[in-house]
């Protein structure tokens, strides 16, 4: 065996082309059991890696290359089982299947199988594969359906089954596919169906509610795009690169006070009258307190400090340049005042209350 190839998986893939349809079904069940890694399944991650990484996937889809026109029941059953297994792989691991599907032109091959057969089980298997491509979440698969004109083939199949009574299984599967497009709002697929294939689907709009809802969803998408274009053009150029809406909201919040202060006009200046100067406009807010403090400090610096009594008594008359006579007069007044205080005690209380004024006179 080649490096990385699982002999057991290779045997199961080989049994898919067996002449016995029963053996084909058992081989398909074995592949699903080992490859299925959905929650609750008993699949093996090692078997999945061997299928995707060792070239076994190419061997699995190889029978889809053959023409279906000359296929017998065995070949039709083999292709049906392959489409179902590949649909499971796409729905579970689309990112790993994508390069393999691109290399093997998987969407194109399945579309050719659906277009060239009238076998209903095989057609249903191809529809399940296309639905798995839409539900995979990988845009490459969804756009591949549009590029390969898969919906043109499906609408032709839908038209061919109209002769049957309501409840036809193929017809129900196709309506379910359209409903999935409408419900999940795959916008570019809905646009493709309602523009390119509008004439083919319009005749079923009044008959099937699913088709009518698909057209309504397309109209809603068009209205949404029409509203979003003016908003995108109006907002272009206003936001600086790398600046988010949260940054702009935060900047607007902090700049709100400045804007309000700028919007509030300052008081008009008073005209000078009778030689008086117009008063200067006062600053509002917190700055007014700082201005008052500055004015008070300036006034205190200009105003001479009054000497206290102790400072006056300890001043050397000769140091200040005062004549000795003034100092002697002050001492005499002090002696006379003390004598009056001793003779009249009530005067002492008045003298004590008048001490600050005396200090100011000294």
C-alpha positions as CSV (number, residue, x, y, z in Angstrom):
1,X,0.0,0.0,0.0
2,X,1.1,3.6,-0.7
3,X,2.2,5.8,2.2
4,X,-0.8,7.2,4.0
5,X,-3.4,5.1,2.0
6,X,-5.8,2.9,4.0
7,X,-6.1,-0.5,2.4
8,X,-9.5,-1.0,4.0
9,X,-10.9,2.3,2.7
10,X,-9.5,1.5,-0.7
11,X,-11.3,-1.9,-0.7
12,X,-14.6,-0.2,0.2
13,X,-14.3,2.3,-2.6
14,X,-13.5,-0.6,-5.0
15,X,-16.6,-2.5,-3.9
16,X,-18.8,0.5,-4.8
17,X,-18.3,-0.5,-8.5
18,X,-19.2,-4.2,-7.8
19,X,-21.7,-5.9,-10.0
20,X,-24.0,-6.7,-7.1
21,X,-26.0,-3.7,-5.9
22,X,-26.3,-5.2,-2.5
23,X,-22.6,-5.2,-2.0
24,X,-22.5,-1.6,-3.3
25,X,-24.9,-0.6,-0.6
26,X,-22.9,-2.4,2.1
27,X,-19.7,-0.8,1.0
28,X,-21.4,2.7,1.0
29,X,-22.6,2.1,4.6
30,X,-19.0,1.1,5.6
31,X,-17.6,4.3,4.1
32,X,-20.3,6.4,5.9
33,X,-19.5,4.7,9.2
34,X,-15.8,5.4,9.1
35,X,-15.9,8.9,7.5
36,X,-18.9,10.4,9.3
37,X,-17.6,12.6,12.2
38,X,-20.8,14.3,13.1
39,X,-21.8,14.6,16.8
40,X,-22.9,11.2,18.0
41,X,-21.5,9.3,15.0
42,X,-18.8,6.5,15.4
43,X,-16.6,7.8,12.7
44,X,-12.8,7.7,12.8
45,X,-10.8,10.9,12.2
46,X,-7.9,8.9,10.9
47,X,-10.1,7.3,8.2
48,X,-11.2,10.8,7.2
49,X,-7.6,12.0,7.0
50,X,-6.8,9.0,4.9
51,X,-9.7,9.7,2.5
52,X,-8.8,13.4,2.0
53,X,-5.0,13.3,2.1
54,X,-4.0,10.1,0.4
55,X,-5.7,10.4,-3.0
56,X,-8.6,8.1,-2.1
57,X,-11.1,10.9,-2.7
58,X,-10.1,11.0,-6.4
59,X,-10.8,7.3,-6.7
60,X,-14.2,7.7,-5.0
61,X,-15.5,10.3,-7.5
62,X,-13.8,8.7,-10.6
63,X,-17.0,6.8,-11.7
64,X,-18.8,10.2,-12.1
65,X,-16.6,10.9,-15.2
66,X,-18.3,8.2,-17.2
67,X,-21.3,8.9,-19.4
68,X,-24.7,8.2,-17.9
69,X,-26.5,7.6,-21.2
70,X,-25.3,4.0,-21.6
71,X,-25.2,3.2,-17.9
72,X,-27.1,0.3,-16.5
73,X,-28.7,-0.1,-13.2
74,X,-25.5,-1.0,-11.5
75,X,-23.8,2.2,-12.7
76,X,-26.7,4.3,-11.8
77,X,-26.8,2.9,-8.3
78,X,-23.0,3.4,-7.9
79,X,-23.3,7.1,-8.9
80,X,-26.2,7.6,-6.5
81,X,-24.2,6.2,-3.6
82,X,-21.2,8.3,-4.5
83,X,-23.3,11.5,-4.7
84,X,-24.7,10.8,-1.2
85,X,-21.3,10.1,0.3
86,X,-19.7,13.2,-1.3
87,X,-22.7,15.3,0.0
88,X,-21.9,14.1,3.5
89,X,-18.3,15.0,3.1
90,X,-19.1,18.5,1.8
91,X,-21.6,19.2,4.7
92,X,-19.1,18.1,7.4
93,X,-15.7,19.3,6.1
94,X,-16.2,21.8,3.2
95,X,-12.8,23.4,3.7
96,X,-10.9,20.2,3.2
97,X,-13.1,19.0,0.3
98,X,-12.9,22.3,-1.6
99,X,-9.4,21.7,-3.2
100,X,-10.3,18.1,-4.0
101,X,-13.6,19.2,-5.5
102,X,-11.9,21.9,-7.5
103,X,-9.3,19.4,-8.8
104,X,-11.9,16.9,-9.9
105,X,-14.5,19.4,-11.2
106,X,-16.9,17.8,-8.9
107,X,-19.8,20.3,-9.3
108,X,-19.6,20.2,-13.0
109,X,-19.6,16.3,-13.0
110,X,-22.6,16.1,-10.7
111,X,-24.5,18.6,-12.8
112,X,-23.9,16.6,-15.9
113,X,-25.2,13.5,-14.1
114,X,-28.4,15.3,-13.1
115,X,-28.9,16.6,-16.7
116,X,-28.4,13.3,-18.5
117,X,-30.5,10.9,-16.5
118,X,-34.2,10.3,-15.7
119,X,-33.5,8.0,-12.8
120,X,-35.3,9.6,-9.8
121,X,-33.2,8.2,-7.0
122,X,-30.1,9.5,-8.8
123,X,-31.7,12.9,-9.4
124,X,-32.6,13.1,-5.7
125,X,-29.0,12.3,-4.8
126,X,-27.7,15.1,-7.0
127,X,-30.2,17.5,-5.4
128,X,-29.0,16.5,-1.9
129,X,-25.5,17.2,-3.0
130,X,-26.4,20.7,-4.3
131,X,-28.2,21.5,-1.1
132,X,-25.2,20.4,0.9
133,X,-23.1,22.8,-1.2
134,X,-25.4,25.7,-0.2
135,X,-25.5,24.6,3.5
136,X,-21.8,24.1,3.8
137,X,-21.1,27.8,4.6
138,X,-18.3,27.9,1.9
139,X,-19.0,30.5,-0.7
140,X,-16.9,28.7,-3.3
141,X,-19.5,25.9,-3.5
142,X,-22.5,28.3,-3.7
143,X,-20.8,30.3,-6.4
144,X,-19.9,27.1,-8.3
145,X,-23.6,26.3,-8.6
146,X,-24.2,29.6,-10.2
147,X,-21.2,29.5,-12.6
148,X,-21.9,25.9,-13.7
149,X,-25.6,26.8,-14.4
150,X,-26.8,24.1,-12.0
151,X,-30.1,25.9,-11.5
152,X,-30.9,25.9,-15.2
153,X,-30.7,22.1,-15.1
154,X,-32.8,21.9,-11.9
155,X,-35.5,24.2,-13.3
156,X,-35.7,22.0,-16.4
157,X,-36.1,19.0,-14.2
158,X,-38.8,20.9,-12.3
159,X,-40.6,21.7,-15.5
160,X,-40.5,18.1,-16.6
161,X,-42.1,16.8,-13.4
162,X,-45.1,19.1,-13.6
163,X,-47.1,16.5,-15.4
164,X,-47.1,14.4,-12.2
165,X,-49.6,15.0,-9.4
166,X,-48.8,17.3,-6.5
167,X,-46.5,15.6,-3.9
168,X,-44.0,14.4,-6.4
169,X,-40.8,13.6,-4.5
170,X,-38.4,15.3,-7.0
171,X,-40.6,18.4,-7.2
172,X,-40.8,18.5,-3.4
173,X,-37.0,18.3,-3.2
174,X,-36.5,21.2,-5.6
175,X,-39.0,23.3,-3.7
176,X,-37.1,22.5,-0.5
177,X,-33.9,23.7,-2.2
178,X,-35.6,27.0,-3.2
179,X,-37.0,27.4,0.3
180,X,-33.5,26.9,1.8
181,X,-32.2,29.7,-0.5
182,X,-35.0,32.0,0.7
183,X,-34.8,31.1,4.4
184,X,-31.0,31.4,4.7
185,X,-31.0,34.5,2.4
186,X,-28.1,33.4,0.1
187,X,-28.4,36.8,-1.6
188,X,-26.4,36.3,-4.8
189,X,-28.1,32.9,-5.5
190,X,-31.6,34.5,-4.9
191,X,-30.6,37.3,-7.3
192,X,-29.4,34.8,-9.9
193,X,-32.7,32.9,-9.7
194,X,-34.9,36.0,-9.8
195,X,-33.1,37.7,-12.6
196,X,-31.6,35.1,-14.9
197,X,-34.4,32.6,-14.4
198,X,-37.2,35.0,-13.6
199,X,-39.2,34.1,-16.7
200,X,-39.1,30.4,-15.8
201,X,-40.0,30.9,-12.2
202,X,-42.6,33.6,-12.6
203,X,-45.2,31.2,-14.0
204,X,-45.0,29.2,-10.7
205,X,-45.2,32.2,-8.4
206,X,-49.0,32.1,-8.0
207,X,-49.0,28.3,-7.6
208,X,-46.2,27.8,-5.1
209,X,-45.8,29.9,-2.0
210,X,-42.1,29.1,-1.9
211,X,-41.5,30.7,-5.2
212,X,-43.4,33.8,-4.3
213,X,-41.5,34.2,-1.0
214,X,-38.2,33.8,-3.0
215,X,-39.2,36.8,-5.2
216,X,-40.2,38.8,-2.1
217,X,-36.9,38.1,-0.4
218,X,-35.1,39.3,-3.6
219,X,-37.1,42.6,-3.5
220,X,-36.2,43.1,0.2
221,X,-32.5,42.6,-0.7
222,X,-32.8,45.2,-3.4
223,X,-34.4,47.7,-1.1
224,X,-31.7,47.1,1.5
225,X,-28.9,47.7,-1.0
226,X,-30.6,50.9,-2.2
227,X,-30.8,52.2,1.3
228,X,-27.2,51.2,2.2
229,X,-25.6,52.9,-0.9
230,X,-26.4,56.5,0.1
231,X,-25.3,55.9,3.7
232,X,-22.0,54.5,2.4
233,X,-21.4,57.4,0.0
234,X,-22.4,60.0,2.7
235,X,-20.1,58.6,5.3
236,X,-17.1,58.2,3.0
237,X,-14.2,60.7,3.6
238,X,-15.4,61.8,7.1
239,X,-13.7,59.1,9.2
240,X,-10.0,59.1,9.3
241,X,-8.2,55.8,8.6
242,X,-7.9,53.5,11.6
243,X,-10.5,55.5,13.5
244,X,-13.6,53.6,14.7
245,X,-17.0,54.8,15.6
246,X,-16.3,54.3,19.3
247,X,-13.3,56.7,19.0
248,X,-15.5,59.3,17.4
249,X,-18.2,58.9,20.1
250,X,-15.6,59.3,22.8
251,X,-14.1,62.4,21.2
252,X,-17.6,63.9,20.8
253,X,-18.3,63.2,24.5
254,X,-15.2,65.0,25.7
255,X,-15.5,67.9,23.3
256,X,-19.2,68.5,24.3
257,X,-18.3,71.1,27.1
258,X,-16.0,73.1,24.8
259,X,-18.7,73.2,22.1
260,X,-21.3,74.4,24.6
261,X,-18.9,77.1,25.9
262,X,-18.2,78.3,22.4
263,X,-21.9,78.3,21.6
264,X,-22.7,80.5,24.7
265,X,-21.9,84.1,23.6
266,X,-19.9,86.2,25.9
267,X,-21.6,89.3,27.5
268,X,-21.4,92.4,25.3
269,X,-18.9,95.0,26.4
270,X,-20.3,98.1,28.2
271,X,-19.6,101.3,26.4
272,X,-17.5,103.9,28.2
273,X,-19.6,106.7,29.7
274,X,-18.5,109.8,31.7
275,X,-14.9,108.9,31.5
276,X,-15.3,105.5,33.2
277,X,-13.6,102.5,31.6
278,X,-15.7,99.6,30.5
279,X,-15.5,96.6,32.9
280,X,-13.6,93.6,31.5
281,X,-15.7,90.4,31.0
282,X,-15.3,87.9,33.7
283,X,-14.4,84.3,33.1
284,X,-17.0,81.8,34.1
285,X,-16.7,78.4,35.6
286,X,-13.7,77.3,37.5
287,X,-11.4,79.9,36.0
288,X,-13.2,82.7,37.9
289,X,-11.9,81.3,41.2
290,X,-8.3,81.3,40.0
291,X,-8.7,84.9,38.8
292,X,-10.0,86.1,42.3
293,X,-7.1,84.4,44.0
294,X,-4.6,86.1,41.7
295,X,-6.2,89.5,42.4
296,X,-6.1,88.9,46.2
297,X,-2.4,88.0,46.1
298,X,-1.6,91.1,44.1
299,X,-3.5,93.4,46.5
300,X,-1.7,91.8,49.5
301,X,1.6,92.4,47.9
302,X,0.8,96.1,47.3
303,X,-0.7,96.7,50.8
304,X,2.0,97.4,53.5
305,X,1.8,95.1,56.5
306,X,0.9,96.8,59.8
307,X,3.5,96.1,62.5
308,X,2.3,94.5,65.6
309,X,2.7,95.9,69.1
310,X,5.7,93.8,70.0
311,X,7.4,94.7,66.8
312,X,6.8,98.4,67.5
313,X,8.1,98.2,71.0
314,X,11.3,96.4,69.9
315,X,12.2,98.7,67.1
316,X,15.3,100.6,67.5
317,X,14.6,104.3,66.9
318,X,18.0,105.0,65.7
319,X,17.7,102.1,63.1
320,X,14.6,103.5,61.5
321,X,16.0,107.0,61.5
322,X,13.3,108.4,64.0
323,X,14.4,111.2,66.3
324,X,14.9,110.2,70.0
325,X,12.2,112.6,71.1
326,X,9.4,110.6,69.5
327,X,10.5,107.5,71.4
328,X,10.5,109.4,74.7
329,X,7.0,110.8,74.0
330,X,5.7,107.3,73.4
331,X,7.2,106.0,76.6
332,X,5.6,108.8,78.5
333,X,2.2,108.2,77.1
334,X,2.5,104.5,78.0
335,X,3.4,105.4,81.6
336,X,0.5,107.8,82.0
337,X,-1.9,105.2,80.5
338,X,-0.7,102.6,83.0
339,X,-1.2,104.9,85.9
340,X,-4.8,105.6,84.9
341,X,-5.5,101.8,84.6
342,X,-4.2,101.2,88.1
343,X,-6.4,104.0,89.6
344,X,-9.5,102.9,87.6
345,X,-9.9,99.1,87.1
346,X,-12.9,99.5,84.8
347,X,-10.8,101.4,82.3
348,X,-8.5,98.3,82.0
349,X,-11.3,96.3,80.4
350,X,-12.0,99.1,78.0
351,X,-8.3,99.4,77.3
352,X,-8.1,95.6,76.7
353,X,-11.0,95.8,74.2
354,X,-9.4,98.7,72.4
355,X,-6.0,97.0,72.1
356,X,-6.4,96.2,68.4
357,X,-7.2,99.8,67.6
358,X,-4.2,100.9,69.7
359,X,-2.0,98.6,67.8
360,X,-3.2,100.1,64.6
361,X,-2.4,103.6,65.9
362,X,1.1,102.5,67.0
